[in-house]
Amino acid sequence: MNSSEKQVSSKTSIELTYKIRFNGREIEQKQYVADSYVYIENADKKILFLPLSEKQYLIDTEAKKLKEIDLSTQAMQLKQLRSMIGEIETTVSNSTIEENSNIKHLQLSNITSSPVKFNADLQVIEYPGLEKTVYQQFYVFQANMQLFKIDLNANEIVKYLETSLTINGQEQKSTIELVKITKSTNDNLDFDSYTNYKIIQ
């Protein structure tokens, strides 16, 4: 089966650099968000998100193939954990850190009696031009594989996310921080060709 998104030539792309911290480790992840796909570099893995299929694929550059990433097990585990967490309450506030720079601050926590305690702290910012990319579709895809989802405007992006999950007295913390965001041009990207690779199961 071939990708239905052939002969792609991106006109818009934004480069995102994240620092992800969990279990005492820190990794860097880069995302190139274009108007027809998202290319992700995560440790030694190269991943492509295609919005038409709403799926992620591991990129094999030697074989020129895309292997679909199976998330069914993760989805089942998330469903069970969400049922244990129960209802989540959201508190929203706004602040101005710099001139003409507004940050939306959200705090989330579960409000039902549960052996699992969940808290999250988010900062959301606006970035002009983001609405011209497929970031919104990618965000929804990612949020469906997380414990919660918030609504974002087309030009909004999560700048900082800290989550805390306590199960049987054992706390697990993780943070995702957007440390750099810049506009790119297709002249210095070589990812369009990946959308032409053959998709395998």
Buried (B, 14 or more C-beta within 10 A) or exposed (E): EEBEBEEBEBEBBBBBBBBBBEEEEEEEBEBBBBBBBBBBBBEEEBBBBBBEBEBBBBBBEEEEBBBBBEBEEEEEEBEEBBEEBEEBEEEEEEEEEEEEEEBBBBEBBBEEEBEBBBBBBBBBBBBEEBBBBBBBBBBBBBBEEEBBEBEBEEBBBBBBBBBBBBBEEEEEBBBBBBEEBEEBEBEEBEBBEBBBBEBEE
